[in-house]
């Protein structure tokens, strides 16, 4: 390509020189006009070279075999999906942690000393939740049922306990109580919304 460009530029200079010798009025042309003609020829030549380079690049891509494609491109082709990153579904709390067991703690309470909580979650997808409101009469409340995992495999939901499902983020030997929107609770009381595995 560089040789072609050089040859075209040289040809432009030769033609410009021939034009000046062939016609007497070209001798009267100012040097700036001659320079402009040469610049226009160089720009045209450069434009042609860019078009040729692009055509060669497209041909090379079309001729490239599938096994030479980048690994990420092959995965996208196989999955038939967009180029957005795919979540690592192989490793999550559900399949990587020993999450089944008994979790206890005292959760904050708006109108009592705290809620003594014991949550038993089992491998078969069932749970037993026992809550005792400290400093209040009424004894313990027990709920049983089947819990659900979210699609990311990191949060369980206990339906049927209140108007909206009670959710816990599953960590290593601990459960983090989530707010009504499913977000981690932050602030001064953050550490009080954790149940520890026994």
C-alpha positions, -999 to 999 in steps of 0.1 A, spaced: 0 0 0 28 24 9 45 17 -24 13 24 -43 8 57 -24 44 67 -31 41 58 -68 9 79 -71 24 109 -54 55 107 -76 32 103 -107 14 135 -95 46 154 -93 57 142 -128 23 151 -143 25 185 -126 59 191 -141 48 180 -175 19 204 -174 42 232 -167 65 224 -196 37 217 -221 19 249 -217 34 283 -215 6 297 -194 13 271 -167 46 288 -162 27 319 -152 8 299 -126 18 309 -91 36 283 -70 7 282 -45 -17 269 -72 8 242 -82 11 232 -45 -27 231 -42 -30 207 -72 -3 185 -57 -21 185 -23 -54 176 -39 -38 147 -57 -22 135 -25 -56 137 -7 -73 118 -35 -45 92 -34 -47 89 4 -85 85 2 -81 57 -24 -56 40 -1 -79 41 29 -107 26 8 -83 -1 -4 -72 -8 32 -108 -11 44 -117 -35 16 -87 -57 24 -95 -56 61 -131 -67 53 -119 -95 31 -95 -107 58 -123 -107 84 -146 -126 60 -119 -152 53 -111 -157 90 -121 -192 102 -144 -196 132 -117 -213 152 -94 -182 150 -122 -160 165 -116 -148 201 -129 -171 228 -154 -145 239 -168 -141 204 -172 -179 201 -191 -180 234 -214 -152 222 -220 -171 189 -228 -203 209 -251 -185 233 -267 -164 206 -267 -135 230 -255 -99 230 -220 -88 240 -232 -81 276 -213 -99 303 -229 -131 314 -233 -137 352 -213 -166 366 -241 -190 374 -217 -218 382 -207 -203 416 -233 -189 439 -245 -193 475 -270 -219 465 -245 -243 450 -212 -233 466 -220 -228 503 -231 -252 530 -262 -231 537 -286 -257 552 -288 -254 590 -301 -234 620 -295 -196 621 -302 -175 652 -300 -139 663 -319 -110 678 -334 -87 652 -343 -51 659 -379 -44 669 -398 -10 668 -419 -16 699 -401 -43 719 -366 -51 731 -358 -73 700 -371 -103 681 -353 -135 691 -352 -153 658 -344 -189 649 -345 -199 612 -340 -235 602 -335 -240 564 -332 -275 550 -318 -290 519 -353 -300 507 -363 -263 504 -384 -261 536 -380 -238 565 -391 -233 601 -390 -197 615 -396 -191 652 -398 -156 665 -402 -144 701 -408 -107 708 -387 -99 738 -403 -78 766 -438 -86 753 -464 -112 763 -476 -136 737 -450 -163 735 -433 -174 702 -446 -173 667 -438 -202 644 -440 -203 606 -433 -232 583 -432 -235 546 -411 -237 515 -385 -210 507 -376 -198 472 -342 -189 458 -338 -158 436 -324 -163 400 -289 -153 411 -289 -181 437 -278 -158 466 -311 -148 483 -339 -169 498 -375 -156 503 -399 -170 529 -434 -164 516 -465 -163 538 -450 -147 569 -462 -111 562 -477 -92 533 -445 -94 514 -420 -123 515 -392 -120 541 -359 -122 524 -324 -132 535 -291 -128 516 -272 -161 521 -235 -156 532 -209 -179 546 -224 -192 579 -248 -163 582 -280 -148 568 -285 -111 562 -321 -99 566 -331 -77 537 -355 -47 536 -389 -48 518 -373 -40 484 -347 -68 488 -317 -45 496 -292 -50 524 -299 -29 555 -272 -4 561 -265 21 589 -260 19 626 -282 -12 630 -267 -31 600 -249 -56 622 -282 -64 641 -299 -78 610 -276 -109 608 -285 -144 618 -255 -166 626 -253 -203 618 -252 -226 649 
